[in-house]
Amino acid sequence: MKRLLGKKELEDIVWGATLLGAGGGGSPKEGLKLIEDMENKVALFSPEDLPEKENAVMVAGIGAPKAFAERSFGPEAISAYETIKKVASIGGVQISYLMPGEIGGFNIIVPLYVASRVNVPVVDADGNGRAVPELSTGLYPIYKIPTSPLVVTNKEGDVVIAYLNDPLDTSAAERVARALCVSFEMLAAFATWIVSIETINRCLVPGSISLSEEIGAAISASDKSGRDPIGEVEKLTRGKEVFRGKIKGIEVKTQEGFDFGRTTLKGVGEYAKSTVAIDFKNENMIAWKDKKPLVMVPDLIAMMQIGGRPLTNADTEEGMEIAVIAIPAPEPWKRINEGFDCWRHILERLGYKESYIPF
């Protein structure tokens, strides 16, 4: 089924995707800014209605969230898409659709922005069902989807096309992309992972753009009716509120193109006797309640202001009263051991060396 997305639908998508971004995926402020620059409605197709052999490609922003908050973005994403389409056609591969590589208030909008500017349709799907900090922490690598070619671009019009010796070596792809991102002052666009519709249906997350829209619309309706939006979010995501508290401290440092940090919450109401600490690497990696693991990746650790909107780690402030919502990761993450193993190196750095505890 084909649908046309206008401004209202796109704004709902931003807020729903901010929740599913689990603290990352870019600030909704930047996603909303991109919407203002869109020239046409976006054609969205359900993958189940498309020929299985047709191909889609992801395009996204890469860099530190603070850099995205401080500078504009857009033309580099169009350049990344046009470059990888040209490179693919030289090898006899035709790209017919765009798609997000991850869900987040900014990165879900990047391919939709490109689609509106160059009149290309979008597949209702993404590569993770959440936001991820590294190229190696995702469904594309754990299902052995080649990362090569990799295109990285900046606003000045510089374009780098990388061909990896091992197309499945996402660590090498990460090193290349991050080194370029740092040299581009922590802000760039990239395109990679050309996938067939069959691969999307089998390995990735169909329907995630529509789900984001549905969540965002429910939050907006709750705002207008005065209902608590958290209950609506729980129903749509199979999630559960696991904590409410006031932000007592935020530690953050930008390193290697990432924002690393910890958000500390002092409980309120029924949680008044407890404290939660959320460690993040762009996205929320693990939440500790009274120093014991509460929720961890690949499951989603989402944050919402009480009675308000979802938040990313780039938007939190001390003194905010927020709810922490745990959401189970999409099924492909749970299907194979790599769905947790790809996160181990980050969790170990954060002090967790045990087995996955699913939400």
C-alpha positions in Angstrom: 0.0 0.0 0.0 1.2 3.5 -0.9 0.6 6.5 1.4 1.7 10.1 1.1 3.2 11.6 4.2 2.6 15.3 4.8 3.7 17.6 7.5 1.4 16.3 10.3 2.4 12.7 9.6 6.1 13.6 9.5 5.9 15.4 12.8 4.2 12.4 14.4 6.9 10.2 13.0 9.6 12.4 14.6 8.1 12.0 18.1 7.4 8.3 17.8 10.9 7.7 16.5 12.4 9.8 19.3 10.9 7.3 21.8 12.1 4.3 19.8 15.5 5.9 19.4 16.2 4.9 23.1 18.1 8.1 23.9 19.8 8.4 20.5 19.1 8.6 16.8 19.3 12.4 16.8 17.3 15.1 18.5 13.7 15.6 17.5 14.5 19.3 17.1 16.8 18.5 14.2 14.2 16.2 12.7 11.5 18.9 12.9 14.0 21.4 11.3 14.5 19.0 8.3 10.7 18.8 7.8 10.6 22.5 7.3 13.0 22.1 4.3 10.9 19.4 2.6 9.5 20.4 -0.8 7.1 17.6 -1.5 5.1 14.9 0.3 6.8 11.6 0.8 5.5 8.4 -0.9 5.7 5.5 1.7 5.3 1.9 0.5 4.7 -1.2 2.7 7.5 -3.8 1.9 5.0 -6.6 1.7 3.5 -4.9 -1.4 6.8 -4.5 -3.2 8.7 -6.9 -5.5 11.1 -8.9 -3.4 14.1 -8.3 -5.8 13.9 -4.5 -5.8 16.5 -2.7 -3.7 16.5 0.0 -1.1 19.4 1.9 0.5 19.8 3.7 3.8 21.1 7.2 4.3 21.7 8.8 7.7 23.6 11.4 9.6 26.7 10.3 11.6 28.5 12.2 14.4 28.1 13.6 17.8 24.6 14.7 18.9 25.9 18.0 20.1 27.3 18.7 16.7 24.0 18.1 15.0 22.3 20.5 17.6 24.8 23.3 16.8 25.0 23.1 13.0 22.6 22.7 10.0 22.3 19.4 8.0 20.7 18.3 4.7 22.6 18.7 1.4 25.3 16.2 2.5 22.5 13.5 2.8 21.3 14.2 -0.8 24.9 13.9 -2.0 25.4 10.6 -0.1 22.3 9.1 -1.7 23.1 10.3 -5.3 26.6 9.0 -5.0 25.8 5.5 -3.8 23.0 5.2 -6.4 25.5 6.1 -9.2 28.2 3.7 -7.8 25.6 0.9 -7.5 24.4 1.4 -11.1 28.0 1.1 -12.4 28.0 -2.4 -10.9 24.6 -3.3 -12.4 22.5 -2.8 -9.2 19.5 -0.5 -9.4 18.3 1.3 -6.2 14.6 2.1 -6.3 13.8 3.1 -2.7 15.2 4.9 0.3 14.9 3.7 3.9 16.2 4.7 7.4 19.1 2.8 8.7 17.8 3.3 12.3 14.9 4.8 14.2 15.4 8.1 15.9 13.9 11.6 15.9 16.5 12.8 13.4 17.8 9.8 11.5 14.3 8.5 10.6 13.7 11.8 8.8 17.0 12.0 6.9 16.0 9.6 4.1 12.4 11.0 4.1 14.0 14.5 3.6 16.1 13.1 0.7 13.1 11.4 -0.8 11.1 14.7 -0.8 13.9 16.6 -2.4 14.7 14.1 -5.2 11.3 12.4 -5.6 12.2 8.9 -4.5 9.8 6.6 -2.7 10.5 5.2 0.8 10.1 1.7 2.2 8.2 1.4 5.5 11.0 -0.2 7.4 14.4 0.4 9.0 17.5 -1.5 9.7 17.2 -1.8 13.5 13.8 -0.8 15.0 15.8 1.4 17.4 18.9 3.7 17.2 22.4 2.2 17.5 25.8 3.9 18.1 28.1 1.9 15.8 27.9 0.3 12.4 28.7 -3.0 14.2 25.8 -2.8 16.6 22.9 -3.5 14.3 20.8 -6.0 12.4 22.7 -5.4 9.1 26.0 -6.8 10.4 24.6 -9.6 12.5 22.7 -10.9 9.5 25.8 -10.5 7.3 24.6 -7.7 5.0 27.6 -6.2 3.2 28.7 -2.7 4.3 30.7 -2.0 1.1 30.5 0.4 -0.7 30.4 3.0 2.0 29.8 6.7 1.0 30.6 9.5 3.5 29.9 13.1 2.6 30.0 16.6 4.2 28.3 19.9 3.6 31.3 21.3 1.7 30.7 18.7 -1.0 33.5 16.4 -0.2 32.6 12.8 -1.1 34.5 9.7 0.0 33.7 6.3 -1.4 35.2 3.3 0.5 35.4 -0.3 -0.7 36.3 -2.6 2.2 38.6 -5.5 1.6 36.1 -7.6 3.7 32.5 -6.2 3.0 31.4 -7.8 6.3 34.0 -6.2 8.4 31.9 -3.6 10.2 34.7 -2.7 12.5 36.7 -1.6 9.5 33.7 0.3 8.2 33.2 2.0 11.6 36.9 3.1 11.7 36.6 4.5 8.2 33.3 6.3 8.9 34.3 7.6 12.3 37.7 8.9 11.1 36.0 10.7 8.3 33.3 12.0 10.7 35.9 13.4 13.1 37.8 15.0 10.1 34.5 16.5 9.0 34.2 18.2 12.5 31.9 15.5 14.0 29.1 15.9 11.4 28.6 14.0 8.2 26.1 11.9 6.1 26.7 8.3 5.0 25.0 5.8 2.8 25.5 2.0 2.6 23.7 -1.3 3.0 21.9 -1.9 -0.3 19.2 -4.4 0.5 16.5 -6.2 -1.3 12.9 -6.1 -0.2 13.2 -9.8 0.6 16.1 -9.1 3.0 14.1 -6.3 4.7 11.2 -8.7 5.3 13.4 -11.5 6.5 16.1 -9.7 8.6 15.2 -6.1 9.3 12.2 -4.3 10.8 9.2 -3.8 8.4 6.5 -1.3 9.5 8.7 0.7 11.8 8.0 4.1 10.2 4.2 3.5 10.5 4.7 2.4 14.1 6.6 5.6 14.8 3.8 7.6 13.3 1.2 5.7 15.4 3.2 6.4 18.6 3.7 10.0 17.8 0.0 10.5 17.0 -1.0 8.8 20.3 1.3 11.1 22.2 -0.1 14.2 20.4 -3.7 13.1 21.1 -2.8 12.5 24.8 -1.3 16.0 25.0 -4.6 17.5 23.7 -6.9 15.3 25.9 -4.8 15.7 29.1 -4.3 11.9 29.4 -1.0 10.4 30.5 0.8 9.5 27.2 2.9 6.9 28.9 0.0 4.4 29.0 -0.6 4.9 25.3 3.1 4.3 24.6 3.1 1.1 26.7 0.1 -0.4 24.7 1.7 0.4 21.3 5.2 -0.8 22.1 4.6 -3.7 24.5 6.7 -1.7 26.8 6.5 -0.9 30.5 7.3 2.0 32.7 10.1 0.8 35.0 10.9 4.1 36.8 10.0 7.7 37.4 12.4 10.2 38.8 14.0 13.6 38.7 17.3 14.0 36.9 19.9 14.8 39.5 23.0 14.7 37.4 24.2 14.3 33.8 27.8 13.5 33.0 28.8 13.6 29.3 31.9 13.8 27.2 32.4 13.7 23.4 35.1 11.2 22.4 35.8 9.4 19.1 32.7 10.9 17.5 30.4 9.7 20.3 28.7 11.2 23.3 29.5 9.0 26.3 27.8 9.7 29.6 25.5 8.8 32.6 22.1 10.2 33.6 21.3 9.8 37.3 17.7 9.8 38.5 16.3 10.1 42.0 12.9 8.3 42.2 9.6 10.1 42.9 6.3 8.7 44.0 6.4 4.9 44.4 10.0 4.9 43.3 11.1 7.5 45.9 13.4 5.1 47.7 15.4 4.2 44.6 17.9 5.6 42.3 18.5 4.8 38.6 21.6 5.4 36.6 21.5 5.2 32.8 24.8 4.7 30.9 24.8 5.8 27.3 27.0 5.8 24.3 24.8 8.1 22.2 22.0 5.7 22.9 21.1 4.3 26.3 23.0 1.1 26.8 22.1 -0.1 30.3 20.0 1.1 33.2 21.0 0.3 36.8 18.4 0.5 39.6 20.1 0.7 43.0 23.3 -0.5 41.3 21.6 -3.6 39.8 21.0 -4.1 36.1 17.4 -3.1 35.2 17.3 -3.0 31.4 20.0 -3.4 28.7 20.6 -3.4 25.0 19.3 -4.6 22.6 16.1 -3.8 24.5 15.1 -0.1 24.4 15.6 2.2 27.3 13.3 5.1 26.4 12.8 8.4 28.3 9.7 10.7 28.4 9.0 13.8 30.3 6.1 13.3 32.8 3.0 14.3 30.9 5.2 15.3 27.9 7.3 14.3 25.0 10.1 11.7 24.5 13.7 12.8 25.1 17.1 12.0 23.7 20.3 12.3 25.7 21.1 15.5 23.8 17.8 17.0 25.2 17.8 16.0 28.8 18.5 18.6 31.5 19.0 18.4 35.3 15.8 18.9 37.2 13.5 17.3 34.6 11.1 14.7 35.9 11.0 11.8 33.5 9.7 8.3 33.1 11.9 5.4 32.0 10.1 3.0 29.7 11.6 -0.4 28.8 10.6 -1.7 25.4 11.5 -5.2 24.0 13.7 -5.1 21.0 12.2 -6.3 17.7 12.2 -10.0 17.1 15.3 -10.2 14.8 17.5 -9.0 17.7 16.4 -12.0 19.8 16.5 -14.6 17.1 20.3 -15.1 17.1 23.0 -14.8 19.8 24.7 -12.0 17.9 21.8 -9.8 18.8 23.4 -9.4 22.2 27.0 -10.3 21.5 27.5 -7.3 19.2 26.9 -5.0 22.3 29.3 -6.8 24.7 32.3 -4.6 24.1 30.3 -1.5 25.0 28.6 -3.1 28.1 31.9 -4.4 29.4 33.4 -0.9 29.2 30.4 0.2 31.2 31.0 -2.4 33.9 28.6 -5.2 32.8 30.2 -8.5 31.9 27.4 -11.0 32.5 24.8 -12.6 30.2 21.9 -10.8 28.6 18.9 -10.3 30.8 16.0 -9.8 28.5 13.3 -7.3 29.4 
